[in-house]
Amino acid sequence: MPLSRRHFVSALGLGGAGLFSPPLLSARGHEDRLVTLLSGLPAPGGLIRLDSNENPNGPGPRAFEAIKAMFGEANRYPDDPERALVAAIAREHGVSEENVILGCGSSEILRMCVEAFVSTAQHLVTAGPTFELPATFARTMGRPVVTVPVDAKLRLDLEAMGNKAGGAGLIFFCNPNNPTATVHGDETVRDFVARVRRDSPATYILIDEAYHEYVDDPTYRSAVPMALADANIIVSRTFSKVFGMAGLRAGYAIVHRDTARRLQGWRIGSGVNVLAAAAATASISDREHLALEQKRNRDAKAFTRAYFEKAGYEVGVSETNFLMIDLRRDMRPVREACRKEGIAVGRPFPPLNSWLRVSIGTMEEMQRAVEVFRKVMG
Ligand SMILES: Cc1ncc(COP(=O)(O)O)c(C=O)c1O
């Protein structure tokens, strides 16, 4: 039986509850012990999680050291660590600190944009399917949403989205798109932006680049330069994907300073905790680790793609850390069967009900997953 976190902790005589008891939290000098406790142990349940586009390798070594060093500050509000993170992001992008807004994950950025720019009179334009959070926020707030289906190649239908832009408060443009893994090149993005700016000048465009670091398509460019030049464009990024920190929660937006002023008021404030801020600050410029993560993803993705293609399935293009596979039948029973065999895969993304989204795990996880896919799918 694999060693669980609880067993490991009790083996050290601390007890599960004791690990998080106030004396240990407040005592400096225990950081090494805590990090040892939390590292390198299997997640509970032994499930291989290929369902949420997380990075299976977790944060890199620099992030780990930074968390360790910051642990003694866990009793303080994150003002200084947040300031340090803003400075690191600004340095990385070659922008001014006033162009950076932090979020508790990029999810907070998405929520802020919906709150600031979508109203009962100014709708949200989104795609179907795309990352659902902006539409979910808008609907919860009672604000109108127009959903434009992806095209036959699973790409965002920018022509049709542009047709719905008139009078919109916000367009959500996920590039690369989750869950379809497609990307639009620089020229296409610029043409789309120019068209919206001409036809509906008051509309904001939120370009979500959560999977930016995984893109291989040479025509792709980040929209950050566009956001700096145009107050109606927001670019969001996250530390949850290639940086492996989905559970820590840190994301950000790069925006024009006028837009930063509008958005700041919608922040939680102290939304990025001290450990997340320290880990993100330490990781953002770690080129070596980034390259390693990109290679790991590329290799495990190629292995997984090869299995499905050899088995006769259509696999969509993928500029991300997940694949979309057309099973040519309802994916839900397959998903259930995989789950019973210890592999969690993506949920249904209507109307693409025959497509299965498989996030890329480690090579070992994908080798195990392929055995299960073979058994389940025949
Ligand atoms: C396209 C996209 N944007 C944003 C997010 C939100 O990520 P987070 O809040 O962890 O930064 C996700 C998460 O999967 C995503 O796929």
The ligand as a Gaussian input file, in Angstrom:
#p B3LYP/6-31G(d) Opt

LIG

0 1
 C       -8.272000      28.797000     -20.205000
 C       -8.235000      28.862000     -18.720000
 N       -8.256000      30.055000     -18.128000
 C       -8.231000      30.177000     -16.807000
 C       -8.174000      29.065000     -15.995000
 C       -8.202000      29.279000     -14.524000
 O       -6.997000      28.957000     -13.968000
 P       -6.481000      29.539000     -12.609000
 O       -7.588000      30.231000     -11.910000
 O       -6.001000      28.347000     -11.878000
 O       -5.377000      30.483000     -12.999000
 C       -8.164000      27.788000     -16.556000
 C       -8.123000      26.597000     -15.728000
 O       -8.138000      25.469000     -16.157000
 C       -8.192000      27.688000     -17.965000
 O       -8.184000      26.512000     -18.588000

